[in-house]
């Protein structure tokens, strides 16, 4: 099981602004910035609910686009995530809705972040 993960971002401040808004409906926020003396001057920040689990790493040239899915506690959180991410400049990559081809209660929404990463919020319960 994943304890934490990180992605590379070309423009740290633009990505931070996007994730600050997109993560809020999921109850997550930026919890930590690693002091630059430990990162060689690179900005590194961690998001989470109670501890950092999703990290942004400043990098001039992000490599391949990634897919990351965040757990939502309700379908309403999925809807709010999608709306917040779009309002923050994300591009729709799949409106909120059921994806029964995964399983009957799979309810997700997909947005492309400023670097083109496919970011999802998903609820696995019936409501």
Backbone as CSV, one residue per row, in Angstrom:
resi,resn,N_x,N_y,N_z,CA_x,CA_y,CA_z,C_x,C_y,C_z
1,UNK,0.843,-1.179,0.000,0.000,0.000,0.000,0.890,1.244,0.000
2,UNK,0.395,2.287,-0.581,1.185,3.507,-0.732,1.133,4.314,0.566
3,UNK,2.292,4.715,1.047,2.390,5.576,2.214,2.387,7.044,1.791
4,UNK,3.130,7.356,0.733,3.144,8.703,0.179,3.712,8.644,-1.232
5,UNK,3.491,9.708,-1.992,4.015,9.782,-3.352,4.256,11.234,-3.712
6,UNK,5.045,11.443,-4.744,5.335,12.793,-5.193,5.313,12.894,-6.696
7,UNK,5.033,14.093,-7.171,5.076,14.359,-8.601,5.973,15.563,-8.849
8,UNK,6.531,15.625,-10.037,7.343,16.772,-10.451,6.421,17.813,-11.070
9,UNK,6.684,19.073,-10.775,5.881,20.163,-11.336,6.809,21.224,-11.913
10,UNK,6.449,21.762,-13.061,7.284,22.750,-13.742,7.231,24.112,-13.041
11,UNK,6.050,24.523,-12.621,5.860,25.817,-11.963,5.265,25.540,-10.587
12,UNK,6.113,25.539,-9.570,5.672,25.158,-8.232,4.515,26.027,-7.750
13,UNK,4.620,27.343,-7.923,3.574,28.243,-7.406,2.237,28.021,-8.112
14,UNK,2.262,27.787,-9.434,1.019,27.510,-10.164,0.412,26.189,-9.698
15,UNK,1.245,25.184,-9.521,0.746,23.892,-9.049,0.241,23.985,-7.621
16,UNK,0.946,24.723,-6.769,0.500,24.919,-5.386,-0.870,25.591,-5.368
17,UNK,-1.060,26.630,-6.171,-2.351,27.326,-6.226,-3.461,26.362,-6.668
18,UNK,-3.158,25.520,-7.661,-4.129,24.529,-8.139,-4.472,23.531,-7.036
19,UNK,-3.472,22.913,-6.434,-3.721,21.878,-5.425,-4.292,22.451,-4.135
20,UNK,-3.951,23.676,-3.780,-4.570,24.300,-2.604,-6.086,24.288,-2.748
21,UNK,-6.582,24.619,-3.930,-8.025,24.682,-4.161,-8.621,23.299,-4.410
22,UNK,-7.930,22.472,-5.191,-8.474,21.163,-5.543,-8.545,20.217,-4.349
23,UNK,-7.597,20.323,-3.425,-7.556,19.403,-2.288,-8.489,19.816,-1.148
24,UNK,-8.853,21.085,-1.080,-9.683,21.569,0.028,-10.987,20.785,0.186
25,UNK,-11.736,20.492,-0.887,-12.974,19.733,-0.698,-12.758,18.321,-0.148
26,UNK,-11.537,17.811,-0.289,-11.230,16.471,0.229,-10.717,16.526,1.666
27,UNK,-10.685,17.733,2.243,-10.207,17.892,3.610,-8.701,17.864,3.718
28,UNK,-8.004,18.068,2.612,-6.539,18.048,2.597,-6.001,19.441,2.299
29,UNK,-4.792,19.694,2.773,-4.150,20.985,2.547,-2.631,20.803,2.568
30,UNK,-1.930,21.859,2.210,-0.470,21.847,2.279,-0.089,21.849,3.755
31,UNK,0.569,20.767,4.192,0.920,20.623,5.600,2.389,20.920,5.883
32,UNK,3.221,20.839,4.842,4.651,20.982,5.108,5.392,21.447,3.868
33,UNK,6.316,22.368,4.060,7.301,22.730,3.045,8.650,22.303,3.611
34,UNK,9.390,21.512,2.847,10.709,21.071,3.283,11.659,22.261,3.146
35,UNK,12.418,22.597,4.186,13.363,23.707,4.070,14.314,23.488,2.888
36,UNK,14.515,24.535,2.103,15.309,24.405,0.876,16.757,24.020,1.139
37,UNK,17.256,24.229,2.359,18.625,23.787,2.644,18.753,22.259,2.603
38,UNK,17.608,21.555,2.664,17.622,20.097,2.590,17.276,19.574,1.193
39,UNK,16.914,20.475,0.292,16.473,20.052,-1.042,17.347,20.600,-2.165
40,UNK,18.440,21.233,-1.814,19.288,21.830,-2.844,18.652,23.043,-3.483
41,UNK,17.785,23.719,-2.748,17.143,24.928,-3.254,15.842,24.690,-3.994
42,UNK,15.434,23.442,-4.118,14.205,23.086,-4.837,13.019,23.168,-3.876
43,UNK,11.886,23.691,-4.355,10.672,23.738,-3.537,10.035,22.348,-3.495
44,UNK,9.739,21.890,-2.284,9.092,20.598,-2.068,8.040,20.793,-0.981
45,UNK,6.795,20.470,-1.297,5.715,20.637,-0.328,4.817,19.424,-0.298
46,UNK,4.296,19.108,0.899,3.469,17.921,1.085,2.049,18.238,1.510
47,UNK,1.083,17.610,0.845,-0.345,17.754,1.142,-0.860,16.515,1.862
48,UNK,-1.889,16.701,2.664,-2.538,15.577,3.313,-3.653,16.047,4.215
49,UNK,-4.269,15.081,4.912,-5.308,15.398,5.893,-4.691,15.525,7.282
50,UNK,-3.914,14.541,7.681,-3.297,14.572,9.010,-1.779,14.482,8.947
51,UNK,-1.244,14.131,7.790,0.197,14.108,7.559,0.415,14.208,6.059
52,UNK,1.574,14.684,5.627,1.813,14.815,4.193,1.900,13.442,3.513
53,UNK,1.090,13.249,2.488,1.110,11.995,1.740,1.259,12.217,0.240
54,UNK,1.030,13.438,-0.227,1.136,13.769,-1.650,2.061,14.975,-1.780
55,UNK,3.177,14.763,-2.464,4.243,15.765,-2.513,4.402,16.365,-3.898
56,UNK,4.637,17.681,-3.928,5.006,18.387,-5.158,6.496,18.667,-5.094
57,UNK,7.204,18.354,-6.178,8.642,18.590,-6.285,8.888,19.521,-7.464
58,UNK,9.420,20.691,-7.197,9.735,21.627,-8.272,10.776,20.999,-9.205
59,UNK,10.521,21.084,-10.509,11.431,20.520,-11.501,11.135,21.197,-12.831
60,UNK,12.167,21.712,-13.490,11.969,22.428,-14.745,11.337,21.579,-15.833
61,UNK,11.580,20.299,-15.800,11.093,19.436,-16.877,10.430,18.186,-16.315
62,UNK,9.148,18.301,-15.917,8.452,17.103,-15.489,8.511,16.057,-16.606
63,UNK,8.587,14.807,-16.235,8.706,13.740,-17.233,7.330,13.262,-17.645
64,UNK,7.101,12.002,-17.572,5.821,11.447,-17.994,4.695,11.954,-17.113
65,UNK,3.520,12.056,-17.711,2.342,12.424,-16.941,1.922,11.238,-16.085
66,UNK,1.444,11.548,-14.902,1.036,10.514,-13.952,-0.469,10.538,-13.750
67,UNK,-0.960,9.467,-13.185,-2.344,9.409,-12.716,-2.291,9.166,-11.220
68,UNK,-3.011,9.985,-10.481,-3.105,9.798,-9.040,-4.569,9.972,-8.644
69,UNK,-5.051,9.077,-7.776,-6.433,9.136,-7.306,-6.430,9.355,-5.798
70,UNK,-7.234,10.329,-5.369,-7.374,10.646,-3.949,-8.711,10.115,-3.451
71,UNK,-8.700,9.546,-2.260,-9.916,9.013,-1.660,-10.824,10.141,-1.210
72,UNK,-12.055,10.097,-1.659,-13.094,11.013,-1.180,-13.982,10.237,-0.217
73,UNK,-14.470,10.923,0.795,-15.301,10.256,1.798,-16.765,10.184,1.387
74,UNK,-17.133,10.902,0.301,-18.517,10.889,-0.181,-18.531,11.303,-1.646
75,UNK,-19.637,11.032,-2.287,-19.795,11.479,-3.675,-19.840,13.002,-3.745
76,UNK,-20.384,13.629,-2.716,-20.405,15.097,-2.677,-18.985,15.657,-2.664
77,UNK,-18.063,14.989,-1.971,-16.661,15.432,-1.993,-16.063,15.300,-3.388
78,UNK,-16.414,14.234,-4.103,-15.932,14.068,-5.481,-16.424,15.235,-6.332
79,UNK,-17.714,15.554,-6.221,-18.289,16.669,-6.978,-17.591,17.986,-6.638
80,UNK,-17.366,18.223,-5.347,-16.731,19.472,-4.907,-15.278,19.538,-5.359
81,UNK,-14.568,18.412,-5.322,-13.196,18.364,-5.822,-13.159,18.773,-7.292
82,UNK,-14.018,18.171,-8.100,-14.033,18.450,-9.537,-14.309,19.929,-9.787
83,UNK,-15.308,20.478,-9.122,-15.650,21.893,-9.298,-14.492,22.790,-8.873
84,UNK,-13.873,22.492,-7.738,-12.762,23.316,-7.244,-11.554,23.216,-8.173
85,UNK,-11.265,22.016,-8.654,-10.116,21.833,-9.542,-10.321,22.562,-10.869
86,UNK,-11.527,22.525,-11.413,-11.826,23.252,-12.655,-11.726,24.758,-12.403
87,UNK,-12.269,25.230,-11.288,-12.197,26.658,-10.956,-10.759,27.118,-10.746
88,UNK,-9.887,26.190,-10.347,-8.482,26.527,-10.110,-7.650,26.448,-11.388
89,UNK,-8.294,26.184,-12.521,-7.574,26.152,-13.790,-7.321,24.776,-14.352
90,UNK,-7.794,23.738,-13.670,-7.644,22.390,-14.197,-8.539,22.187,-15.409
91,UNK,-8.205,21.182,-16.192,-9.011,20.850,-17.383,-9.771,19.562,-17.132
92,UNK,-11.057,19.587,-17.449,-11.908,18.419,-17.250,-11.355,17.224,-18.023
93,UNK,-11.293,16.091,-17.344,-10.861,14.858,-17.984,-11.820,13.721,-17.640
94,UNK,-13.016,14.087,-17.189,-14.037,13.102,-16.825,-14.898,13.638,-15.706
95,UNK,-16.105,14.066,-16.032,-17.004,14.664,-15.049,-17.354,13.660,-13.951
96,UNK,-17.776,14.160,-12.787,-18.182,13.254,-11.707,-19.279,12.300,-12.166
97,UNK,-19.130,11.058,-11.783,-20.154,10.083,-12.126,-19.724,8.668,-11.792
98,UNK,-20.681,7.775,-11.927,-20.412,6.360,-11.686,-19.565,5.800,-12.818
99,UNK,-18.652,4.916,-12.454,-17.832,4.172,-13.409,-18.040,2.682,-13.108
100,UNK,-19.240,2.133,-13.458,-19.567,0.760,-13.078,-18.681,-0.290,-13.732
101,UNK,-17.903,0.094,-14.740,-16.985,-0.862,-15.341,-15.838,-1.201,-14.387
102,UNK,-15.622,-0.360,-13.342,-14.643,-0.682,-12.295,-15.308,-1.504,-11.196
103,UNK,-16.407,-0.993,-10.649,-17.293,-1.733,-9.749,-18.557,-0.895,-9.574
104,UNK,-19.666,-1.481,-9.100,-20.957,-0.790,-9.115,-21.004,0.545,-8.377
105,UNK,-20.210,0.725,-7.319,-20.264,1.965,-6.536,-19.110,2.917,-6.821
106,UNK,-18.300,2.658,-7.836,-17.143,3.505,-8.140,-17.642,4.836,-8.692
107,UNK,-17.419,5.895,-7.924,-17.861,7.237,-8.307,-16.626,8.133,-8.333
108,UNK,-16.265,8.605,-9.504,-15.033,9.382,-9.622,-15.174,10.576,-10.540
109,UNK,-14.166,11.432,-10.477,-14.054,12.599,-11.353,-12.576,12.812,-11.645
110,UNK,-12.280,13.269,-12.861,-10.910,13.398,-13.336,-10.648,14.807,-13.849
111,UNK,-9.459,15.327,-13.502,-9.038,16.654,-13.943,-7.559,16.589,-14.304
112,UNK,-7.161,17.320,-15.345,-5.745,17.455,-15.670,-5.200,18.674,-14.943
113,UNK,-4.104,18.494,-14.204,-3.494,19.597,-13.452,-2.653,20.471,-14.394
114,UNK,-1.991,21.525,-13.883,-1.229,22.419,-14.761,-0.123,21.736,-15.568
115,UNK,0.361,20.576,-15.112,1.403,19.852,-15.844,0.852,18.709,-16.687
116,UNK,-0.457,18.551,-16.726,-1.065,17.498,-17.523,-1.236,16.177,-16.811
117,UNK,-0.969,16.143,-15.498,-1.191,14.926,-14.719,-2.693,14.694,-14.555
118,UNK,-3.111,13.448,-14.634,-4.503,13.074,-14.484,-4.805,12.858,-13.000
119,UNK,-5.545,13.772,-12.415,-5.828,13.766,-10.988,-7.295,13.390,-10.786
120,UNK,-7.519,12.427,-9.912,-8.864,11.900,-9.697,-9.240,11.961,-8.222
121,UNK,-10.513,12.165,-7.967,-11.077,11.916,-6.637,-12.087,10.797,-6.824
122,UNK,-12.078,9.833,-5.885,-12.948,8.674,-6.036,-13.563,8.289,-4.685
123,UNK,-14.841,7.939,-4.739,-15.570,7.402,-3.596,-15.998,5.994,-3.973
124,UNK,-15.729,5.024,-3.100,-16.054,3.636,-3.392,-17.350,3.175,-2.718
125,UNK,-18.014,4.063,-2.010,-19.224,3.694,-1.301,-20.479,4.112,-2.056
126,UNK,-21.633,3.701,-1.552,-22.880,4.001,-2.230,-23.342,5.445,-2.082
127,UNK,-22.665,6.247,-1.328,-23.130,7.629,-1.181,-22.113,8.482,-0.623
